[in-house]
Amino acid sequence: MNLLDHLRRMAGNNLWSNDRLYRAVLALEPGEFEAERTSFFPSIKETLNHVLAVDYLYLDFLEEGGVGAAAFDDFVPIDEPQALFAAQVAADRRLIAICDKLSEADLDRRVVTDRREDGMIPERIGDILAHVFLHDIHHRGQVHAMLSGTSVAPPQLDEFLLDYDLKLREKEVERLGLKI
């Protein structure tokens, strides 16, 4: 497996993990989604909105859309979990499409990232993708931990890459239309 194949699998994992996590979130009792909790962001709602806002920022960089920091700054938080889930799925599918179009050479190609007062910083596409996956995993872990204090058990999120786990994810991967 080469790095590009790995990044494509990570993009698929991002969609799959978010699907599992949001299905748990959608089963929460009224008030649990927005309830104050102990974490970097004070609720499941705020954490998931942060993930989406940051995804929008990096998707703009990767697509060279020209929106820049405004993709994050102008983000309007979504209050309803089903609408937030739908927006996250759309962002995850954009990320998969970006990865599917890349060549190995693209991973070293630099795109400009708007860092506001720090300027326009060229970054390698491969590094941006690695950062996006780390960022999303980090905050999904926080939501996972917050779910432990709710009426819904946190879902298993590490059954995606190994052949051994195929039986545990096969139907979801098929439903999501992912290539594995």
N, C-alpha and C positions, 0 to 999 in steps of 0.2 A: 504494500500500500504506500502511495506517495502522500505528500502533505496535502495536496489539493483534494485527493479522495477523502482524507481524514477531515478536512474542513467541511466538505460536503456532508459527510456523515454527522458532523457536529451541528450543522444547520438543521438536518433532519431530527437530530436529538433535541434541539431547541424546540421545534414544533411539538414533538412527542411529549417532552417533559412539561411544557406549558399546557398541553391538552390535559394531561393527567392532573396537574396542579389545579387548573381552573375547574375541572369537573368536581374536585373536592370543594373548591371555593363556592361553586354554584349550589352545593348541598348544605351550606351553612344555614343556621337558624337566623331569623331576622335580627339585625343589629350586630351580628358577629363580624361581618365584613368590614365595618367601619369602626368597630370597638377599639379603644386605646389599648395598646399592648406594649410590651418591652421589646424593643428592637431599634435598629438604626433609624427607620421610619416608624412612626407610632401606631401604624395599623396595617392590616393586610391590604386595604384599599390604597393607602398612600404608597406602599411598597410596590404594588403591581402597577400603579400609575407611573412611578419613577422608572421602572423597567421599560415600559412602553415609550416614555418620553426620551430616554437615552437611546433606545432602539431607533426611534425616528431620527435622532441626531446623526447616528452613525450610518444609517441607511442613506441619508442625504449625502454624507461624505462619500460613501462607496459608490453611489449612483452619480456622483458629481452634479447633484441637483442645484447647487448654488444657493440654497436657503441658508446654509451655515448654522450658526449658533441659534438663530431664530427658530429652527426646527425644535429645539428644546425650550427656549425661552417663551415661545408663543403657545406651547402645549397647553391645552385646556383639559384638566383632569376629568376623568369619566367616573360618574357616581354609581352607575348601575353595573354590577358584575358581568351580566350577560353581554352588554355592549362593550365593556372593557375586554372581555374574552374575544369577541368578534374582531375588535381592532388589533389585538395581539396576534390572532391567527393570520390576519392580513399582513401584518409586519413580518411574521415568521415566514410566510410564503414569499414575500419580497426578498428576504434574506436567502432563502433556498434558490430563488431564481437568479440572484446575483452570483451565488457560488456556482450554480450550474453553468453559467456563461463564462466563468473565468478559465484562463489557461494557467499552466505552471508559471509562465513568465509574468503573468499579471500579479502574482503574489508579491513580487519585489517592486512592482510599479508603485509609485507614490501618488497619492491624491491629497489635495489640500484640505486640512481640517481647520475650521475657524475656532480659534481659542480666545476670542474676544480681545481683551487688552494684551494678551500674550502674543497675538498676531496669528497669521496664517501659517500653520505648521504642516509641511508635507510629511505624510506618514505612509509606510508600506501597507498595501492592502492586506497582506498576510498577517501583519501585526494588528491591524484594526480588527480583523475577524477574530483573532485569538483574544483580543481584549473584550469584544462584544460577548463572546461565549463565556469568558471568565466572569464578566459583570453580571450576566443573566444567571449563571449558576450560583453566584454569590447571593444574589437577592432572592432567587427561588429557595435557597436554603433558609433564608430568614423567614419567608412565608411558611415554609415547611415547619419550622420550629414554632411559629405563631399558631399554626393549625393544631398543634399539640394541646393548646389551651382552649379548644373549641369543641363543639359537638361532633366534629368530623375528624376522623383519623387522617394524618398526613399520608399521602400516597407514596409508594416506592418509586423513586426517580432514577435508579441506577441499573435498570434492566434493559439497556438499549444496545450496547455494543457487542456483547459476547454471544457467540453461537449458543452457549449453554442456556442463556436467558430467552432465546427465541420463542419458546412456547409461552412465555409470560407477556410477550409484547406483540405477537404475530397478528392477532385480530386488530389491534389498534393501529399498527403500522399499515396494514391493508386498508383499514377504514380511512386513514389519513393520506393514502396514496404515496407512501414513502418508498423509495428504493433502498434496499439494504443488501 
